[in-house]
Amino acid sequence: MDLQNPDLILVKRLSEHSCSYFAVESIAGSEVVLTDIESGGRFNFEKPRLEQLVLNGQLRTIARRELPTKLTFKPLSNVKKPEMEAAEDLASRKEMERRYKYVQGAIEQSVPAYTEKWLTPYITQRAAEINDSSSPSWRTLAHWNKAFVESGWDKNALMPRHKAKGNRTKQLPQEVHDLIDDVINEYLRTHTVVRYQKVYDQLLEKLDTLNAERKGKDLSELKPCSYRWIVNRLQSR
């Protein structure tokens, strides 16, 4: 595999009918930066690891001319970068990078299943590797991975969606925010009529299950958001 070849395209199959396509943006020593052709997202890989992903079939190579005609390459020159970022934006970006380290590691290690059995030991290992004292729960990591894959491997899908507004929202841990997203997204996929109380009841039920798991690990109980907060979230969709 010639990574210097400008016609080289790497393909990652996401599902039976969905693929993501990557071009080599740059090579610096053993580090290779890939760019998602559709989203413009960037992903860093060590060259030996990238070659291994191709060898074991997790990635395959094609020529640029073989790209589906519907795809349009997003030129890097067209990606505008803000001159300055607010402290809050920098914090969000830092959190995005932290999440990406967990997601990328799980993908590279080919974790067999995104369940408690497989993710819990992986998270412990990865947290030690990246020196993270606030490691996510296995459910949270499963949520991050789902968002990442469904976005077509767009790192921006891991950007925190919520900014602190009001005391109640500030008190909500990220795990609760992620659970809320899961409940709302699942409900909207399967219902055409939104019933706020039903969504809230589903959230409370899933939170009870999560708290039962946390209790077995001597972790503190997570508190739910208010009913009004769920209504506001759904109305903002």
N, C-alpha and C positions, 0 to 999 in steps of 0.2 A: 504494500500500500504506500503510494507516494503522496505524502501529505502536502508536498510542495506543488502538486499538480493543480492548477486553477480550475480544472474541470471536475475535480473530485467532489462528490456529494455523498454524505453519510445519511443513512436512512434508519430510523427507529420506528418499528411497528408498535402502535399503541393498542390497536384492536384489529379485528378482522377487516374492517373497512377504513381504518384511519392510520396514517403515518405522519411522522414529522421528518423534515428534511433539514440537514445542516451543512453549511459550507465552512471551510477552514478560514478563520479570520486572521490568525497570526500564530506564529511559532516562536517561542523564546526559550532556548535551551530544551529542557524536556517537557515544558508546559505548552499545551495546545489549546487555543481558544476557538470554540465552535460558535457559529451564529445560526440561530433558527431562521430559516429563510422567510417564513411567514410572519413571525412575531418580532424578529429583530433581537430576541433574547440571546444573551451570551452565556456560555458554559465552559468552565475550565477543566481540563483533564491532563493528567500526566501521560506522556506519549506511550509508555509501556502499557498503561491501563487501557488506553484507547485502542491500542492494537489488540489487546486481549479481548475486548468487547467485540471486535470484528471477528476474531478467530472463533469465539464461542457462539457466534450467531446473534448476539444481542443487537449488534449494528451490522448493516451491510453497506456495500459501496455501489454507487452507480455513477454514470457520467452525467454532466449537467444537462446534456441534450435529452436525457431520459426523464427529466422532471415532468410531472403532470403540467399540461398547458395552463391549467387554472391558477397555478402558483405564480406569485409575483415576488421577486426578490426585493427586500426592503434595504435600499442602499444605506450604508452606515453614515454617509455624509448627510443624509436627510434626518437622522435622529438628533433632535435638538437637545442640548444639555443646558440646564439652568446655570446661570452664572453663580448664583448663590443658593444654598438650601437652608431653610429654617432649621433650628435645632430639632424641632419635632420631626421634620422630614428626614434628617440625618439619623435620628433614633429609629424611625420606621425602617429605613434602609439597612441599618445595622441588624435589626431584628429579622429582616428578610434574609440577609446573608446567613444568619445563625440557623434559620429554618432550612435554608438550602443545603447547608452542610449535613444536616441529618437526612434530608431527602436524597441528596446525591449519593451519600454513603450507602444508604439502603439499596438504591438502584445498582450501584457498582458491586455490592456484595451479593446481589441477586437473592435478597431475603425471600424465602419460599412462599410466605403468606403474611399478610398484614394483620396478624392476630396477636393477642397478648403473648402467646407461647413463643413466637419468633421475634416480636419487636422489643419485648422487655429486656432480654439480654443484649440485643443489638444496641438499644438506647444507652444502657449502662456502659458498654464498650465505647460507643461514639462520644458520649459526654466526657469520658476520661481523655479521649484522643484530642478533643478540641477544647478541653479545660472549661467546660460549661457546668456551672453549679446549679443552673435552673433547667434541668433536662425536662422535656415534655413527657406526658403520659403516652402510652402506646396508642390510645384512641386519638390523641391530638396529632401524633405523627401520621397515623393512617389518614386523617383528614387533610393534612398538608400534602401528602403524596397524591391523594385523589384530586385535589385542586390543581396540583402541578401537572399531572398526566392529562387531565381533562382540558387543560389550557393549551396542550400541545408543547409541553416542556417549557413553558414561559415562566422564567424565574419571578416575574412581577406578580404572578398568581399567589406568591407566598408573602406579598406585602401585607402587613396588618391593615385590616379594613376599618378598624374603629379607632377614633381619636377621642380622648377623654372629654366628655361634655356633661357636666353636672356630677354631683357627688355619687349618685347611684351607679352611673356607668363606670366611674373611676374604680369602684370597688369590685367590679366584675373581673375575675381572673380570665386570662386568655383561653383557658380550657372551656369556660362557660360560653365565651364568645364563639368559639369553634363549634361547640355543641348546638348553639342557637342557629348558626349557619347551616349545619347538617340537617336539623329538624325543618327549617324553613325551606331549604332547597328540595328536600325529599317531598315535603308536602306540596309544593308548587308543581313538582313534576307529575304528581298523581291526582291533583284536584284542580278543577276549573273554577270552583267557587271557594273563596277563602272564608273560613270560619275561625275567627281569632281565638275563641275559647278552646277549640279543638287543637289548634297549634300549640297553645300554651299548655294544655293538658299533656300533649305528647312530649313537650320539653320537660315538664316536671317528672314524667314517668322515666324518661331516659336519664335525667339527672339523679333520680333515686337509684337507678341501676349503677351509675357511675360512682355515686357516693358509697354504695355497698362495697364496691371493689376497693375504693380508697380506704374504707374503714379496715378492711382486711390487711392493708399495708401500713396501718397507723398514720394515715394522712388525714389532714383536716377536711371537714365537710364543706362542699361548695354550695354557696347560696344562689338561688335563682334570681333572675331579673324580675322586674315588675310586669304585670299584665299589660299596662300602658306602654311599656317599652317595646314589647312584642308588637303591639298594634302599630306603633310609630315605625318600627322596622318594616313591617309588611306594607304599610301605606307608602313608604319611600321607595318601594321596588318599582 
